[in-house]
Amino acid sequence: MIRYIFITGGVVSSLGKGIASAAMGALLQARGYKVRLRKLDPYLNVDPGTMSPRQHGEVFVTDDGAETDLDLGHYERFTGVSARQSDNITTGRIYQSIIEKERRGDFLGATIQVIPHVTDAIKDFILSDPGEDVDFVLCEIGGTVGDIEGLPFFEAIRQLGQELGPERTCFIHLTLLPYIPAAGEMKTKPTQHSVKELRSIGIQPQILLCRCDRPIPETEKGKIASFCNVRPSSVIEARDVGHIYDVPSAYHAEGLDTEVLWHFRINDAPLPDLSRWNGIADTIHNPDGEVCIGLVGKYTDVPDAYKSVSEALVHGGLANKVRVQVRMIDSEQFDDEHHPLDILEGVHGVLLPGGFGERGAHGKMRAAGFAREKKIPCFGICYGMQLSVVEAARQLADIKAASTTEFGPTDEPVVGLIEEWTKDNEKIVRDENTDKGGTMRLGAYPALLEPGSKVAEIYGTTEISERHRHRYEVNRAYIDRMRAEGVRFSGMSPDGLLPEIIELDDHPWFIGVQFHPELKSRPFEPHPLFASFIKAAKVQSRLV
C-alpha cells in the first residue's frame, strides 16, 4: 500500500520545502522504506527550461531528459533516487495536456473546467507509476498557501485526502516562527494564519514543521497546537543548522519521522540508521583542511543558479576530507580586457560553469587562460568547456578568429550549433528557428574515453554515461589542429562525431566536459571528476 505525504508551505517563500521534503525522504529511507519524491509547480511555464536563472535558479536535468525544478536535485542528493520526467509537473504542462485533448475531441464536447478536469489531471500525475515496491510518495507543492495559482493543486490534494483516507495520506505544513527582537518574543500568529488559510480550503495539516532560528518555548508549542488543531508532539522545531546535510539528523532528533509513522499507525518500523549522515556531518564540521575554488560565472549574485555545482564541490571536499570554500566571481567584470585577474591568484582551483550568451563569456575565457598559464587546476563544464576550447584555439593554435556561433557568424566556428544527433536510435534535427523550450541535447548520453587519458584514470573505465543540456558543440573539424598544441580530446560520443571531454597535456589538472557531471554527484557518492578536481586543488593549496 503506497502512502502519500504532501508538503506545503506558508507565511513566506524560500523556507526550504525542498530540503525538508528531501530530508523526510532520507529519514524514511534510513528506516528501510523505499521512497519517491515529486514536485508540483504552480507556475504557467511548461517547464523551467526557458526561465532566467535569476528568477528560478538552476535547471535540473534528469536521465530521461526532463528540465525540472532545482528541488529535484535535492531529492536525488539526499535519497540517491534518480528523478524522472514524471516527477515534476507544472500548471503549464497540465493545461497544455488538457488543451491538446480538448482539441482532439477527447472530452466529447464537455465544458472544460478547473474542477474536475484540471484537478483530475493533477491527481493522475500524483498517482502515476512511482516505481516498483515504493512505500511512500512525497509530493512537494510549490509556492505558498494563499497563492492564487496554487489553488488547483491544493484542491487536488484535498480531494486525494478524502479519496484515499488518513491511513494513506499525511499533510505536512512548513511554516515560519519569526523572532521579534524589540519584543523579545517568538511570534506564532503568522503560523496560525497560514494554517487557517490552509484549513479554509479544506486541508487540515497533521504535522507542522516550524522554521526558526532559536528553540521554540514549550508554551509557544502548546499555543500553536491548540490554535492549529494538532497534537503538541506534531509541532516540530525546524531550527537553522550549520549545513543542509545536518537536516536529516536534526529533524529526526525533533521527532519528524516518528510523527509521520504515528500518523500512519506504523508501529513496527525499525529505528533509522543515520550513521552515513553522521559521518558526513563529522567530515563537514571537522575537515582536515580547506581549499578555495573560484566559480567564475555571470549569475554569481544568485547562488541557486549554480546549486548543483556548489553541492558537487562540497561532495568533492567530502571525498578528500577538506572544506570547500566557493568564491563566487562575476565573469562580466573580466570582459574588460584591462580588468586585472588578481582575484584568481588566491584560489586553488577555477571552475567555469555552464551558461548561455555572449555576456560574461570573454571573462570566462580570460579566466581559463589565466588558469592554463598559471597551472591552476581548472574545470570547465558545458559552456565553460566550449569557451576553454575557443581560448586555447586563439592562444595556442593561433586561430585568432576562433569563436562560437553562439556569438554570431564567424570564419572560424570552433564551436557551433549542433543540428542533428541520435537519441535512442532516433535522429533529432534542430536549427536556429526551432523553439527554445525542450529542444537542446537533453538527458543521459554515453561517451567513450581514450585509454590512458587522465579522465579514463579518474573514472576507472572507458565507457561512461552523463547528463547533457546544451545547444552547441565543439567542432570536430578543429580536433587535429588543437591536438597538435596539447589539447587532447579524450572523450567522444560513441560514433566519434561529438567531442565530450578535453584535457591539456601540459597541465597538472585542466579538464573540460560537454556534459553536467554535477547533476549525478551525491554526498555518499561524490562524482569522480569533482573528487579528482578537489584533490588537485588540495595539492595546489600546499604549493601556494
Phi, psi and omega per residue, in radians:
M1 nan 2.039 3.130
I2 -1.393 2.310 3.082
R3 -1.872 2.560 -3.057
Y4 -2.049 2.284 3.105
I5 -2.047 2.152 -3.117
F6 -1.868 2.189 -3.122
I7 -1.910 2.053 3.126
T8 -2.025 2.896 -3.126
G9 -2.252 2.622 -3.137
G10 -2.463 2.982 3.104
V11 1.317 -1.167 3.134
V12 -2.469 2.853 3.052
S13 -1.450 3.080 3.084
S14 1.095 0.554 3.080
L15 -1.444 -0.264 3.134
G16 1.768 0.699 3.108
K17 -1.095 -0.635 -3.129
G18 -1.107 -0.793 3.106
I19 -1.142 -0.724 3.139
A20 -1.088 -0.760 3.128
S21 -1.116 -0.786 -3.137
A22 -1.107 -0.727 3.137
A23 -1.147 -0.688 3.085
M24 -1.076 -0.753 3.086
G25 -1.068 -0.712 3.141
A26 -1.133 -0.664 3.131
L27 -1.170 -0.715 3.103
L28 -1.148 -0.682 3.061
Q29 -1.049 -0.737 -3.108
A30 -1.117 -0.328 3.083
R31 -1.651 0.061 3.055
G32 1.718 0.112 -3.129
Y33 -1.608 2.727 3.099
K34 -1.769 2.282 -3.013
V35 -2.209 2.777 2.924
R36 -2.421 2.417 -3.123
L37 -2.006 2.474 -3.128
R38 -2.349 2.686 -3.116
K39 -2.178 2.252 3.087
L40 -1.937 1.965 -3.073
D41 -1.844 2.141 -3.050
P42 -1.352 -0.113 -3.078
Y43 -1.239 2.822 -3.013
L44 -1.475 -0.185 3.057
N45 -1.054 2.540 3.099
V46 -1.140 -0.707 3.006
D47 -2.723 3.001 -3.085
P48 -1.394 0.090 -3.031
G49 -1.011 -0.540 -3.118
T50 -1.836 0.145 -3.102
M51 -1.499 2.589 3.132
S52 -1.193 2.372 3.057
P53 -1.024 -0.440 3.129
R54 -1.201 -0.440 3.127
Q55 -1.675 -0.608 -2.938
H56 -2.103 -0.139 -3.025
G57 1.355 -2.785 -3.073
E58 -1.270 2.829 2.974
V59 -1.786 2.137 3.132
F60 -1.624 2.288 -3.077
V61 -1.923 2.341 3.140
T62 -1.631 2.972 3.116
D63 -1.035 -0.634 -3.098
D64 -1.533 0.256 2.953
G65 1.522 0.299 3.101
A66 -1.447 2.383 2.985
E67 -1.637 2.024 -2.950
T68 -2.265 3.094 3.106
D69 -1.164 2.601 -3.112
L70 -1.125 -0.363 3.116
D71 -1.086 -0.457 3.096
L72 -1.143 -0.437 3.022
G73 -1.151 -0.734 3.075
H74 -1.067 -0.764 -3.139
Y75 -0.992 -0.823 -3.112
E76 -1.148 -0.751 -3.079
R77 -1.171 -0.630 -3.096
F78 -1.423 -0.535 -3.042
T79 -1.966 -0.351 -3.085
G80 1.343 0.042 3.138
V81 -1.507 2.054 -3.112
S82 -1.184 2.240 -3.141
A83 -1.322 2.834 -3.127
R84 -2.304 2.977 3.068
Q85 -0.915 -0.622 -3.060
S86 -1.401 0.133 -3.112
D87 -1.822 0.053 3.109
N88 -2.483 2.198 -3.140
I89 -2.299 2.613 3.092
T90 -2.212 2.853 3.033
T91 -0.996 -0.684 -3.132
G92 -1.028 -0.798 -3.141
R93 -1.180 -0.656 3.117
I94 -1.071 -0.887 -3.111
Y95 -1.158 -0.681 3.124
Q96 -1.032 -0.787 -3.140
S97 -1.113 -0.757 -3.109
I98 -1.159 -0.742 -3.128
I99 -1.152 -0.685 3.082
E100 -1.053 -0.729 3.112
K101 -1.144 -0.712 -3.136
E102 -1.110 -0.709 -3.138
R103 -1.166 -0.547 3.105
R104 -1.357 -0.232 -3.105
G105 1.535 0.275 -3.088
D106 -1.117 -0.411 -3.099
F107 -1.602 0.080 3.035
L108 0.947 0.728 3.045
G109 1.473 0.060 -3.128
A110 -1.205 2.674 3.021
T111 -1.310 2.180 -3.072
I112 -1.532 2.190 -3.073
Q113 -2.327 2.863 3.116
V114 -1.049 -0.791 3.017
I115 -2.000 2.061 0.279
P116 -1.797 -0.127 -2.903
H117 -1.196 -0.821 -3.135
V118 -1.208 -0.822 -3.133
T119 -1.114 -0.617 3.093
D120 -1.135 -0.688 3.121
A121 -1.122 -0.677 3.111
I122 -1.151 -0.753 3.127
K123 -1.120 -0.683 3.103
D124 -1.059 -0.697 3.110
F125 -1.104 -0.826 -3.107
I126 -1.058 -0.707 -3.045
L127 -1.547 -0.073 -3.100
S128 -1.094 2.807 -2.990
D129 -0.793 1.950 -3.137
P130 -1.492 -0.158 -3.070
G131 2.002 2.989 -3.033
E132 -1.299 2.325 3.010
D133 1.064 0.450 3.109
V134 -1.273 2.334 -3.127
D135 -1.658 -0.672 -3.089
F136 -2.309 2.359 2.960
V137 -1.956 2.109 3.124
L138 -1.797 2.164 -3.112
C139 -2.033 2.043 3.070
E140 -1.635 2.258 3.093
I141 -1.697 2.075 -3.111
G142 -1.196 2.839 3.122
G143 1.410 -2.874 -3.056
T144 -2.210 2.466 3.117
V145 -0.978 2.322 -3.059
G146 1.870 -0.337 3.066
D147 -1.149 2.315 -3.062
I148 -1.122 -0.639 -3.085
E149 -1.253 -0.295 -3.131
G150 -1.517 -0.143 -3.038
L151 -1.009 -0.761 3.114
P152 -1.054 -0.602 3.133
F153 -1.226 -0.733 3.100
F154 -1.135 -0.669 3.100
E155 -1.139 -0.674 -3.138
A156 -1.121 -0.788 -3.123
I157 -1.286 -0.484 3.028
R158 -1.074 -0.796 3.130
Q159 -1.083 -0.723 3.126
L160 -1.110 -0.636 3.082
G161 -1.032 -0.655 3.114
Q162 -1.318 -0.740 -3.048
E163 -1.252 -0.685 -3.109
L164 -1.570 -0.408 3.128
G165 1.462 2.836 -3.091
P166 -1.131 -0.350 3.126
E167 -1.273 -0.216 3.141
R168 -2.180 -0.038 -3.127
T169 -2.330 2.518 3.083
C170 -2.465 2.368 -3.141
F171 -1.920 2.131 3.080
I172 -1.974 2.228 -3.120
H173 -1.984 2.129 3.125
L174 -1.629 2.196 -3.038
T175 -2.414 -3.136 -3.051
L176 -2.133 2.358 3.004
L177 -1.995 1.652 -3.111
P178 -1.320 2.584 3.059
Y179 -1.833 2.216 -3.132
I180 -1.746 1.823 -3.074
P181 -1.012 -0.702 -3.097
A182 -1.090 -0.587 3.132
A183 -1.600 -0.293 -3.095
G184 1.162 0.537 -3.062
E185 -2.353 2.624 2.959
M186 -1.599 2.277 -3.024
K187 -1.771 2.254 -3.137
T188 -1.713 -0.183 -3.034
K189 -1.053 -0.729 3.099
P190 -1.010 -0.690 3.109
T191 -1.143 -0.756 3.122
Q192 -1.025 -0.785 -3.125
H193 -1.176 -0.649 3.135
S194 -1.128 -0.769 3.110
V195 -1.166 -0.657 3.089
K196 -1.043 -0.716 3.104
E197 -1.105 -0.730 3.134
L198 -1.145 -0.732 -3.131
R199 -1.209 -0.477 -3.129
S200 -1.188 -0.353 3.089
I201 -1.805 0.218 2.970
G202 1.678 0.216 -3.129
I203 -1.990 2.089 3.038
Q204 -1.786 1.932 3.117
P205 -1.197 2.482 3.082
Q206 -1.575 -0.443 -3.101
I207 -2.349 2.375 3.079
L208 -1.954 2.140 3.109
L209 -1.810 1.868 -2.936
C210 -1.792 1.910 3.098
R211 -1.276 2.354 -3.111
C212 -2.776 2.906 -3.131
D213 -1.924 0.133 3.138
R214 -2.735 2.902 -3.118
P215 -1.043 2.549 3.096
I216 -1.564 2.096 3.099
P217 -1.033 2.550 -3.129
E218 -1.029 -0.589 3.122
T219 -1.107 -0.649 -3.138
E220 -1.276 -0.630 3.060
K221 -1.063 -0.741 3.124
G222 -1.111 -0.683 3.119
K223 -1.123 -0.781 3.131
I224 -1.076 -0.809 -3.135
A225 -1.031 -0.751 -3.095
S226 -1.164 -0.839 -3.072
F227 -1.354 -0.395 -3.089
C228 -1.812 0.021 3.013
N229 1.115 0.792 3.045
V230 -2.274 2.887 3.072
R231 -1.207 2.546 3.101
P232 -0.975 -0.626 3.138
S233 -1.245 -0.213 3.128
S234 -1.576 -0.002 3.017
V235 -1.594 1.757 -2.998
I236 -1.716 2.205 3.101
E237 -1.335 2.115 3.092
A238 -1.992 1.262 -3.069
R239 -1.345 2.651 3.077
D240 -0.991 2.433 3.133
V241 -2.143 2.990 -3.063
G242 -1.229 -0.527 -3.098
H243 -2.654 2.625 -3.075
I244 -1.081 -0.453 3.137
Y245 -1.385 0.001 2.964
D246 -1.475 -0.234 -2.983
V247 -1.105 -0.829 -3.122
P248 -0.961 -0.818 -3.135
S249 -1.144 -0.680 3.136
A250 -1.135 -0.746 -3.140
Y251 -1.195 -0.615 3.072
H252 -1.126 -0.742 -3.139
A253 -1.055 -0.526 3.124
E254 -1.525 -0.099 3.020
G255 1.621 0.340 -3.087
L256 -1.092 -0.919 -3.108
D257 -1.154 -0.567 3.088
T258 -1.097 -0.734 3.139
E259 -1.173 -0.681 3.116
V260 -1.081 -0.814 -3.137
L261 -1.140 -0.653 3.103
W262 -1.079 -0.732 -3.137
H263 -1.051 -0.706 -3.126
F264 -1.475 0.074 3.128
R265 1.019 0.677 3.072
I266 -1.669 1.927 -3.033
N267 -1.851 -0.158 -3.048
D268 -1.943 0.368 -3.132
A269 -1.235 2.388 3.080
P270 -1.205 2.763 3.064
L271 -1.150 2.570 -3.108
P272 -1.255 2.492 3.030
D273 -1.678 1.754 -3.078
L274 -1.804 0.319 -3.074
S275 -1.067 -0.659 3.138
R276 -1.115 -0.764 -3.138
W277 -1.152 -0.694 3.118
N278 -1.144 -0.624 3.103
G279 -1.158 -0.714 3.101
I280 -1.115 -0.770 3.137
A281 -1.066 -0.692 -3.130
D282 -1.131 -0.726 3.124
T283 -1.159 -0.698 -3.133
I284 -1.130 -0.728 -3.046
H285 -1.586 -0.233 3.133
N286 -2.332 1.090 -3.098
P287 -1.299 2.858 3.078
D288 -1.484 -0.175 -3.128
G289 -3.134 -2.971 -3.111
E290 -2.516 2.449 3.014
V291 -2.176 2.690 -3.135
C292 -2.016 2.162 3.120
I293 -1.944 2.216 3.069
G294 -1.564 1.947 3.099
L295 -1.634 1.924 -3.034
V296 -1.773 1.833 -3.125
G297 -2.611 3.062 -3.082
K298 -1.740 -0.034 3.105
Y299 -2.013 0.554 -3.035
T300 -1.198 -0.222 3.061
D301 -1.437 -0.066 3.117
V302 -2.168 1.552 -3.054
P303 -0.957 -0.555 -3.125
D304 -1.146 -0.305 3.125
A305 -1.143 -0.407 -3.121
Y306 -2.179 0.620 -3.026
K307 -1.035 -0.893 -3.094
S308 -1.144 -0.637 3.109
V309 -1.111 -0.819 -3.139
S310 -1.061 -0.734 3.134
E311 -1.173 -0.693 3.129
A312 -1.120 -0.593 3.060
L313 -1.136 -0.695 3.063
V314 -1.061 -0.751 3.130
H315 -1.089 -0.689 3.071
G316 -1.069 -0.626 3.069
G317 -1.152 -0.700 3.102
L318 -1.049 -0.696 -3.132
A319 -1.141 -0.434 -3.104
N320 -1.955 0.111 3.112
K321 1.005 0.690 3.069
V322 -2.253 2.682 3.028
R323 -1.466 2.375 3.133
V324 -1.860 2.025 3.026
Q325 -1.618 2.075 3.141
V326 -1.687 2.019 3.125
R327 -1.723 1.955 -3.137
M328 -1.348 2.107 -3.080
I329 -2.135 2.127 -3.108
D330 -1.242 2.021 -3.105
S331 -1.202 -0.402 -3.113
E332 -1.103 -0.541 -3.131
Q333 -1.135 -0.473 -3.138
F334 -1.479 -0.116 3.068
D335 -1.046 -0.541 3.056
D336 -1.312 1.992 -3.063
E337 -1.008 -0.409 -3.092
H338 -1.585 -0.121 3.141
H339 -1.305 2.180 -3.092
P340 -1.159 2.683 3.127
L341 -1.796 0.342 -3.019
D342 -1.101 -0.348 3.111
I343 -1.094 -0.432 3.135
L344 -1.399 -0.197 3.139
E345 -1.101 -0.527 -3.032
G346 -1.623 0.070 -3.125
V347 -1.733 2.730 -3.131
H348 -1.754 -0.076 3.099
G349 -2.898 2.603 3.137
V350 -2.045 2.223 3.074
L351 -2.008 2.210 3.131
L352 -1.907 1.798 -3.033
P353 -1.407 3.079 3.089
G354 -1.195 3.005 -3.141
G355 2.970 -3.025 -3.138
F356 -2.514 2.703 2.974
G357 1.496 2.931 -3.026
E358 -1.445 -0.459 -3.090
R359 -1.119 2.189 3.136
G360 1.446 -0.106 -3.073
A361 -1.230 -0.750 3.131
H362 -1.085 -0.634 3.091
G363 -1.088 -0.690 3.085
K364 -1.120 -0.691 3.135
M365 -1.142 -0.698 3.100
R366 -1.098 -0.689 3.114
A367 -1.140 -0.696 3.103
A368 -1.089 -0.760 3.123
G369 -1.109 -0.693 3.116
F370 -1.069 -0.834 -3.131
A371 -1.129 -0.636 3.137
R372 -1.154 -0.796 -3.078
E373 -1.277 -0.645 -3.088
K374 -1.531 0.003 3.128
K375 1.080 0.600 3.072
I376 -1.559 2.330 3.089
P377 -0.877 2.305 -3.066
C378 -2.406 2.333 -3.085
F379 -2.211 1.945 3.108
G380 -1.789 2.252 -3.096
I381 -2.049 2.148 3.084
C382 0.985 -1.872 3.119
Y383 -1.034 -0.609 3.101
G384 -1.089 -0.641 3.074
M385 -1.201 -0.792 -3.107
Q386 -1.040 -0.781 -3.125
L387 -1.204 -0.557 3.064
S388 -1.111 -0.673 3.117
V389 -1.176 -0.742 3.116
V390 -1.068 -0.768 -3.133
E391 -1.095 -0.762 3.136
A392 -1.166 -0.618 3.105
A393 -1.106 -0.715 -3.125
R394 -1.235 -0.788 -2.980
Q395 -1.600 -0.592 -3.100
L396 -1.665 -0.764 -3.091
A397 -1.614 0.005 3.096
D398 1.027 0.591 3.040
I399 -1.677 1.449 -2.948
K400 -1.080 -0.518 -3.109
A401 -1.591 0.142 -3.119
A402 -0.986 2.366 -3.118
S403 -2.810 -3.054 3.038
T404 -2.047 2.468 3.134
T405 -1.195 -0.129 3.025
E406 -1.125 -0.443 3.096
F407 -1.475 -0.261 -3.066
G408 2.271 -3.126 -3.115
P409 -1.010 2.484 3.140
T410 -2.593 2.625 3.110
D411 -1.360 -0.324 -3.112
E412 -2.241 1.351 -3.077
P413 -1.371 1.391 3.113
V414 -1.137 -0.529 3.049
V415 -2.205 2.292 -3.095
G416 -2.449 2.933 3.120
L417 -1.156 2.200 3.075
I418 -1.393 2.190 -3.025
E419 -1.749 -0.450 3.089
E420 -2.691 2.572 3.091
W421 -2.747 3.026 -3.093
T422 -1.903 2.319 3.085
K423 -2.316 2.040 -3.134
D424 0.924 0.824 3.110
N425 1.140 0.252 3.107
E426 -2.026 2.344 3.134
K427 -1.387 2.238 3.105
I428 -1.853 2.266 -3.111
V429 -2.125 2.307 3.129
R430 -2.414 2.761 2.973
D431 -2.546 -3.087 -3.046
E432 -1.170 -0.243 3.138
N433 -1.656 -0.019 -3.138
T434 -1.194 2.540 3.055
D435 -0.930 2.604 -3.097
K436 -1.318 -0.591 -3.020
G437 -1.272 2.199 3.011
G438 1.114 0.406 -3.046
T439 -1.973 0.107 3.127
M440 -1.437 3.098 2.989
R441 -1.359 1.834 -2.943
L442 -2.093 2.483 3.019
G443 1.659 -2.950 -3.032
A444 -1.393 2.284 3.045
Y445 -2.322 2.560 3.105
P446 -1.415 2.792 3.043
A447 -2.562 2.664 3.105
L448 -1.945 2.317 -3.096
L449 -1.773 2.547 -3.141
E450 -1.250 2.149 3.113
P451 -0.990 2.378 3.136
G452 1.512 -0.102 3.127
S453 -1.347 2.879 3.113
K454 -1.091 -0.722 -3.097
V455 -1.202 -0.597 3.084
A456 -1.115 -0.662 3.095
E457 -1.169 -0.699 -3.127
I458 -1.144 -0.820 -3.116
Y459 -1.301 -0.484 -3.069
G460 1.311 0.334 3.129
T461 -2.788 2.934 3.087
T462 -1.960 0.096 3.091
E463 -2.231 2.129 -3.101
I464 -2.314 2.913 3.007
S465 -2.385 2.219 -3.100
E466 -2.406 2.774 -3.094
R467 -1.536 2.389 -3.099
H468 -2.023 2.723 2.955
R469 -2.799 1.568 -3.117
H470 -2.849 2.823 -3.093
R471 -1.989 -0.284 -3.074
Y472 -2.087 2.721 -3.113
E473 -2.384 2.693 3.000
V474 -1.197 2.349 -3.090
N475 -1.338 2.014 -3.071
R476 -1.165 -0.242 3.124
A477 -1.122 -0.309 -3.104
Y478 -1.735 0.034 -3.032
I479 -1.021 -0.835 -3.079
D480 -1.100 -0.737 -3.132
R481 -1.152 -0.620 3.141
M482 -1.310 -0.664 -3.126
R483 -1.092 -0.617 3.135
A484 -1.101 -0.352 -3.134
E485 -1.807 0.248 3.059
G486 1.598 0.183 3.065
V487 -1.680 1.845 -3.067
R488 -1.621 2.236 3.053
F489 -1.598 1.544 -2.943
S490 -1.599 -0.013 3.073
G491 -2.468 2.280 -3.131
M492 -2.356 2.765 3.006
S493 -1.107 2.713 -3.081
P494 -0.961 -0.509 3.124
D495 -1.486 -0.016 3.094
G496 1.324 0.193 -3.061
L497 -1.659 -0.497 -3.009
L498 -2.060 2.052 3.072
P499 -1.152 2.279 -3.109
E500 -1.922 -0.555 -3.057
I501 -2.509 2.434 2.974
I502 -2.154 2.684 2.992
E503 -2.576 2.616 3.137
L504 -1.642 2.247 -3.113
D505 -1.140 -0.776 -3.035
D506 -1.674 0.995 -3.104
H507 -2.745 2.455 -3.119
P508 -1.097 -0.630 3.120
W509 -2.879 1.671 3.070
F510 -2.387 1.832 -3.080
I511 -2.282 2.368 3.032
G512 -2.155 2.408 -3.129
V513 -2.237 2.474 -3.130
Q514 -1.344 -0.356 -3.083
F515 -1.676 -3.024 -3.114
H516 -2.070 1.484 -3.107
P517 -1.127 -0.404 -3.118
E518 -1.067 -0.427 -3.063
L519 -1.274 -0.268 -3.120
K520 -1.940 0.112 -3.122
S521 -1.457 2.492 3.139
R522 -2.310 2.670 3.096
P523 -1.070 -0.585 3.122
F524 -1.440 -0.365 -3.135
E525 -2.377 1.328 3.116
P526 -0.992 2.444 3.121
H527 -1.104 2.369 -3.075
P528 -1.002 -0.596 3.129
L529 -1.181 -0.707 3.122
F530 -1.235 -0.667 3.091
A531 -1.076 -0.738 3.137
S532 -1.204 -0.691 3.132
F533 -1.073 -0.794 -3.139
I534 -1.200 -0.586 3.066
K535 -1.069 -0.752 3.100
A536 -1.134 -0.685 3.104
A537 -1.140 -0.620 3.098
K538 -1.091 -0.747 3.070
V539 -1.094 -0.766 3.141
Q540 -1.052 -0.657 -3.104
S541 -1.111 -0.438 -3.127
R542 -1.572 -0.173 3.133
L543 -1.590 -0.407 -3.055
V544 -1.778 nan nan
